[in-house]
């Protein structure tokens, strides 16, 4: 990843850790963009779960092309978005240039307050 891949505003440290301070332009001033560079290449696992089901192994082995699985969700219902096995958002499936994608419609707040 080159330095030109991301366009980040220049940030300067200010205040106590975890406390946000803003300038006249309302730019966050918590961290230097350079301080965040080490995490840019950290891999994360992202899952968009459209539904779930359970079945015996014997039934699973009978599945083939064209098989239909009944899921626990209805058409149009929000899907769950997990990052590193943690539910962080809900969204909708979208089609972009003949590919499937996900639009986040709701960011979930952490129950533990972290």
MODELLER restraints for C-alpha pairs under 7 A, 6 or more apart:
rsr = mdl.restraints
at = mdl.atoms
rsr.add(forms.Gaussian(group=physical.xy_distance, feature=features.Distance(at['CA:8:A'], at['CA:33:A']), mean=6.61, stdev=0.5))
rsr.add(forms.Gaussian(group=physical.xy_distance, feature=features.Distance(at['CA:10:A'], at['CA:32:A']), mean=6.88, stdev=0.5))
rsr.add(forms.Gaussian(group=physical.xy_distance, feature=features.Distance(at['CA:10:A'], at['CA:33:A']), mean=6.36, stdev=0.5))
rsr.add(forms.Gaussian(group=physical.xy_distance, feature=features.Distance(at['CA:11:A'], at['CA:29:A']), mean=5.34, stdev=0.5))
rsr.add(forms.Gaussian(group=physical.xy_distance, feature=features.Distance(at['CA:11:A'], at['CA:31:A']), mean=6.02, stdev=0.5))
rsr.add(forms.Gaussian(group=physical.xy_distance, feature=features.Distance(at['CA:11:A'], at['CA:32:A']), mean=4.64, stdev=0.5))
rsr.add(forms.Gaussian(group=physical.xy_distance, feature=features.Distance(at['CA:11:A'], at['CA:33:A']), mean=5.90, stdev=0.5))
rsr.add(forms.Gaussian(group=physical.xy_distance, feature=features.Distance(at['CA:12:A'], at['CA:29:A']), mean=5.36, stdev=0.5))
rsr.add(forms.Gaussian(group=physical.xy_distance, feature=features.Distance(at['CA:12:A'], at['CA:30:A']), mean=6.84, stdev=0.5))
rsr.add(forms.Gaussian(group=physical.xy_distance, feature=features.Distance(at['CA:12:A'], at['CA:31:A']), mean=5.88, stdev=0.5))
rsr.add(forms.Gaussian(group=physical.xy_distance, feature=features.Distance(at['CA:12:A'], at['CA:32:A']), mean=5.06, stdev=0.5))
rsr.add(forms.Gaussian(group=physical.xy_distance, feature=features.Distance(at['CA:13:A'], at['CA:29:A']), mean=5.78, stdev=0.5))
rsr.add(forms.Gaussian(group=physical.xy_distance, feature=features.Distance(at['CA:13:A'], at['CA:30:A']), mean=5.26, stdev=0.5))
rsr.add(forms.Gaussian(group=physical.xy_distance, feature=features.Distance(at['CA:13:A'], at['CA:31:A']), mean=4.98, stdev=0.5))
rsr.add(forms.Gaussian(group=physical.xy_distance, feature=features.Distance(at['CA:13:A'], at['CA:32:A']), mean=6.10, stdev=0.5))
rsr.add(forms.Gaussian(group=physical.xy_distance, feature=features.Distance(at['CA:14:A'], at['CA:21:A']), mean=6.74, stdev=0.5))
rsr.add(forms.Gaussian(group=physical.xy_distance, feature=features.Distance(at['CA:14:A'], at['CA:29:A']), mean=6.04, stdev=0.5))
rsr.add(forms.Gaussian(group=physical.xy_distance, feature=features.Distance(at['CA:14:A'], at['CA:30:A']), mean=5.91, stdev=0.5))
rsr.add(forms.Gaussian(group=physical.xy_distance, feature=features.Distance(at['CA:15:A'], at['CA:21:A']), mean=6.79, stdev=0.5))
rsr.add(forms.Gaussian(group=physical.xy_distance, feature=features.Distance(at['CA:20:A'], at['CA:28:A']), mean=6.47, stdev=0.5))
rsr.add(forms.Gaussian(group=physical.xy_distance, feature=features.Distance(at['CA:20:A'], at['CA:29:A']), mean=6.58, stdev=0.5))
rsr.add(forms.Gaussian(group=physical.xy_distance, feature=features.Distance(at['CA:20:A'], at['CA:30:A']), mean=5.67, stdev=0.5))
rsr.add(forms.Gaussian(group=physical.xy_distance, feature=features.Distance(at['CA:21:A'], at['CA:28:A']), mean=6.16, stdev=0.5))
rsr.add(forms.Gaussian(group=physical.xy_distance, feature=features.Distance(at['CA:21:A'], at['CA:29:A']), mean=5.61, stdev=0.5))
rsr.add(forms.Gaussian(group=physical.xy_distance, feature=features.Distance(at['CA:21:A'], at['CA:30:A']), mean=6.75, stdev=0.5))
rsr.add(forms.Gaussian(group=physical.xy_distance, feature=features.Distance(at['CA:22:A'], at['CA:28:A']), mean=5.10, stdev=0.5))
rsr.add(forms.Gaussian(group=physical.xy_distance, feature=features.Distance(at['CA:22:A'], at['CA:29:A']), mean=5.91, stdev=0.5))
rsr.add(forms.Gaussian(group=physical.xy_distance, feature=features.Distance(at['CA:44:A'], at['CA:83:A']), mean=6.71, stdev=0.5))
rsr.add(forms.Gaussian(group=physical.xy_distance, feature=features.Distance(at['CA:44:A'], at['CA:84:A']), mean=6.04, stdev=0.5))
rsr.add(forms.Gaussian(group=physical.xy_distance, feature=features.Distance(at['CA:45:A'], at['CA:83:A']), mean=5.64, stdev=0.5))
rsr.add(forms.Gaussian(group=physical.xy_distance, feature=features.Distance(at['CA:45:A'], at['CA:84:A']), mean=4.97, stdev=0.5))
rsr.add(forms.Gaussian(group=physical.xy_distance, feature=features.Distance(at['CA:46:A'], at['CA:82:A']), mean=5.65, stdev=0.5))
rsr.add(forms.Gaussian(group=physical.xy_distance, feature=features.Distance(at['CA:46:A'], at['CA:83:A']), mean=4.64, stdev=0.5))
rsr.add(forms.Gaussian(group=physical.xy_distance, feature=features.Distance(at['CA:46:A'], at['CA:84:A']), mean=6.41, stdev=0.5))
rsr.add(forms.Gaussian(group=physical.xy_distance, feature=features.Distance(at['CA:47:A'], at['CA:81:A']), mean=5.71, stdev=0.5))
rsr.add(forms.Gaussian(group=physical.xy_distance, feature=features.Distance(at['CA:47:A'], at['CA:82:A']), mean=5.05, stdev=0.5))
rsr.add(forms.Gaussian(group=physical.xy_distance, feature=features.Distance(at['CA:47:A'], at['CA:83:A']), mean=6.57, stdev=0.5))
rsr.add(forms.Gaussian(group=physical.xy_distance, feature=features.Distance(at['CA:48:A'], at['CA:79:A']), mean=6.63, stdev=0.5))
rsr.add(forms.Gaussian(group=physical.xy_distance, feature=features.Distance(at['CA:48:A'], at['CA:80:A']), mean=5.78, stdev=0.5))
rsr.add(forms.Gaussian(group=physical.xy_distance, feature=features.Distance(at['CA:48:A'], at['CA:81:A']), mean=4.59, stdev=0.5))
rsr.add(forms.Gaussian(group=physical.xy_distance, feature=features.Distance(at['CA:48:A'], at['CA:82:A']), mean=6.46, stdev=0.5))
rsr.add(forms.Gaussian(group=physical.xy_distance, feature=features.Distance(at['CA:49:A'], at['CA:79:A']), mean=5.72, stdev=0.5))
rsr.add(forms.Gaussian(group=physical.xy_distance, feature=features.Distance(at['CA:49:A'], at['CA:80:A']), mean=5.16, stdev=0.5))
rsr.add(forms.Gaussian(group=physical.xy_distance, feature=features.Distance(at['CA:49:A'], at['CA:81:A']), mean=6.34, stdev=0.5))
rsr.add(forms.Gaussian(group=physical.xy_distance, feature=features.Distance(at['CA:50:A'], at['CA:79:A']), mean=4.96, stdev=0.5))
rsr.add(forms.Gaussian(group=physical.xy_distance, feature=features.Distance(at['CA:50:A'], at['CA:80:A']), mean=6.80, stdev=0.5))
rsr.add(forms.Gaussian(group=physical.xy_distance, feature=features.Distance(at['CA:51:A'], at['CA:71:A']), mean=5.19, stdev=0.5))
rsr.add(forms.Gaussian(group=physical.xy_distance, feature=features.Distance(at['CA:51:A'], at['CA:72:A']), mean=5.55, stdev=0.5))
rsr.add(forms.Gaussian(group=physical.xy_distance, feature=features.Distance(at['CA:51:A'], at['CA:73:A']), mean=5.55, stdev=0.5))
rsr.add(forms.Gaussian(group=physical.xy_distance, feature=features.Distance(at['CA:52:A'], at['CA:71:A']), mean=5.17, stdev=0.5))
rsr.add(forms.Gaussian(group=physical.xy_distance, feature=features.Distance(at['CA:52:A'], at['CA:72:A']), mean=5.60, stdev=0.5))
rsr.add(forms.Gaussian(group=physical.xy_distance, feature=features.Distance(at['CA:53:A'], at['CA:70:A']), mean=6.87, stdev=0.5))
rsr.add(forms.Gaussian(group=physical.xy_distance, feature=features.Distance(at['CA:53:A'], at['CA:71:A']), mean=5.27, stdev=0.5))
rsr.add(forms.Gaussian(group=physical.xy_distance, feature=features.Distance(at['CA:53:A'], at['CA:72:A']), mean=6.36, stdev=0.5))
rsr.add(forms.Gaussian(group=physical.xy_distance, feature=features.Distance(at['CA:78:A'], at['CA:90:A']), mean=5.90, stdev=0.5))
rsr.add(forms.Gaussian(group=physical.xy_distance, feature=features.Distance(at['CA:78:A'], at['CA:91:A']), mean=5.31, stdev=0.5))
rsr.add(forms.Gaussian(group=physical.xy_distance, feature=features.Distance(at['CA:78:A'], at['CA:92:A']), mean=5.56, stdev=0.5))
rsr.add(forms.Gaussian(group=physical.xy_distance, feature=features.Distance(at['CA:79:A'], at['CA:90:A']), mean=5.46, stdev=0.5))
rsr.add(forms.Gaussian(group=physical.xy_distance, feature=features.Distance(at['CA:79:A'], at['CA:91:A']), mean=5.32, stdev=0.5))
rsr.add(forms.Gaussian(group=physical.xy_distance, feature=features.Distance(at['CA:79:A'], at['CA:92:A']), mean=6.09, stdev=0.5))
rsr.add(forms.Gaussian(group=physical.xy_distance, feature=features.Distance(at['CA:80:A'], at['CA:87:A']), mean=6.81, stdev=0.5))
rsr.add(forms.Gaussian(group=physical.xy_distance, feature=features.Distance(at['CA:80:A'], at['CA:89:A']), mean=6.24, stdev=0.5))
rsr.add(forms.Gaussian(group=physical.xy_distance, feature=features.Distance(at['CA:80:A'], at['CA:90:A']), mean=4.71, stdev=0.5))
rsr.add(forms.Gaussian(group=physical.xy_distance, feature=features.Distance(at['CA:80:A'], at['CA:91:A']), mean=6.63, stdev=0.5))
rsr.add(forms.Gaussian(group=physical.xy_distance, feature=features.Distance(at['CA:81:A'], at['CA:87:A']), mean=5.91, stdev=0.5))
rsr.add(forms.Gaussian(group=physical.xy_distance, feature=features.Distance(at['CA:81:A'], at['CA:88:A']), mean=6.07, stdev=0.5))
rsr.add(forms.Gaussian(group=physical.xy_distance, feature=features.Distance(at['CA:81:A'], at['CA:89:A']), mean=5.09, stdev=0.5))
rsr.add(forms.Gaussian(group=physical.xy_distance, feature=features.Distance(at['CA:81:A'], at['CA:90:A']), mean=5.56, stdev=0.5))
rsr.add(forms.Gaussian(group=physical.xy_distance, feature=features.Distance(at['CA:82:A'], at['CA:88:A']), mean=5.67, stdev=0.5))
rsr.add(forms.Gaussian(group=physical.xy_distance, feature=features.Distance(at['CA:88:A'], at['CA:107:A']), mean=6.15, stdev=0.5))
rsr.add(forms.Gaussian(group=physical.xy_distance, feature=features.Distance(at['CA:88:A'], at['CA:108:A']), mean=5.27, stdev=0.5))
rsr.add(forms.Gaussian(group=physical.xy_distance, feature=features.Distance(at['CA:89:A'], at['CA:104:A']), mean=6.57, stdev=0.5))
rsr.add(forms.Gaussian(group=physical.xy_distance, feature=features.Distance(at['CA:89:A'], at['CA:106:A']), mean=5.49, stdev=0.5))
rsr.add(forms.Gaussian(group=physical.xy_distance, feature=features.Distance(at['CA:89:A'], at['CA:107:A']), mean=4.37, stdev=0.5))
rsr.add(forms.Gaussian(group=physical.xy_distance, feature=features.Distance(at['CA:89:A'], at['CA:108:A']), mean=5.12, stdev=0.5))
rsr.add(forms.Gaussian(group=physical.xy_distance, feature=features.Distance(at['CA:90:A'], at['CA:104:A']), mean=5.83, stdev=0.5))
rsr.add(forms.Gaussian(group=physical.xy_distance, feature=features.Distance(at['CA:90:A'], at['CA:105:A']), mean=5.93, stdev=0.5))
rsr.add(forms.Gaussian(group=physical.xy_distance, feature=features.Distance(at['CA:90:A'], at['CA:106:A']), mean=5.16, stdev=0.5))
rsr.add(forms.Gaussian(group=physical.xy_distance, feature=features.Distance(at['CA:90:A'], at['CA:107:A']), mean=6.60, stdev=0.5))
rsr.add(forms.Gaussian(group=physical.xy_distance, feature=features.Distance(at['CA:91:A'], at['CA:102:A']), mean=6.28, stdev=0.5))
rsr.add(forms.Gaussian(group=physical.xy_distance, feature=features.Distance(at['CA:91:A'], at['CA:103:A']), mean=5.30, stdev=0.5))
rsr.add(forms.Gaussian(group=physical.xy_distance, feature=features.Distance(at['CA:91:A'], at['CA:104:A']), mean=4.11, stdev=0.5))
rsr.add(forms.Gaussian(group=physical.xy_distance, feature=features.Distance(at['CA:91:A'], at['CA:105:A']), mean=4.70, stdev=0.5))
rsr.add(forms.Gaussian(group=physical.xy_distance, feature=features.Distance(at['CA:91:A'], at['CA:106:A']), mean=6.47, stdev=0.5))
rsr.add(forms.Gaussian(group=physical.xy_distance, feature=features.Distance(at['CA:92:A'], at['CA:102:A']), mean=5.56, stdev=0.5))
rsr.add(forms.Gaussian(group=physical.xy_distance, feature=features.Distance(at['CA:92:A'], at['CA:103:A']), mean=5.30, stdev=0.5))
rsr.add(forms.Gaussian(group=physical.xy_distance, feature=features.Distance(at['CA:92:A'], at['CA:104:A']), mean=6.59, stdev=0.5))
rsr.add(forms.Gaussian(group=physical.xy_distance, feature=features.Distance(at['CA:92:A'], at['CA:105:A']), mean=6.95, stdev=0.5))
rsr.add(forms.Gaussian(group=physical.xy_distance, feature=features.Distance(at['CA:93:A'], at['CA:100:A']), mean=6.80, stdev=0.5))
rsr.add(forms.Gaussian(group=physical.xy_distance, feature=features.Distance(at['CA:93:A'], at['CA:101:A']), mean=5.77, stdev=0.5))
rsr.add(forms.Gaussian(group=physical.xy_distance, feature=features.Distance(at['CA:93:A'], at['CA:102:A']), mean=4.64, stdev=0.5))
rsr.add(forms.Gaussian(group=physical.xy_distance, feature=features.Distance(at['CA:93:A'], at['CA:103:A']), mean=6.46, stdev=0.5))
rsr.add(forms.Gaussian(group=physical.xy_distance, feature=features.Distance(at['CA:94:A'], at['CA:100:A']), mean=5.81, stdev=0.5))
rsr.add(forms.Gaussian(group=physical.xy_distance, feature=features.Distance(at['CA:94:A'], at['CA:101:A']), mean=5.07, stdev=0.5))
rsr.add(forms.Gaussian(group=physical.xy_distance, feature=features.Distance(at['CA:94:A'], at['CA:102:A']), mean=5.61, stdev=0.5))
rsr.add(forms.Gaussian(group=physical.xy_distance, feature=features.Distance(at['CA:94:A'], at['CA:103:A']), mean=6.69, stdev=0.5))
rsr.add(forms.Gaussian(group=physical.xy_distance, feature=features.Distance(at['CA:95:A'], at['CA:101:A']), mean=5.88, stdev=0.5))
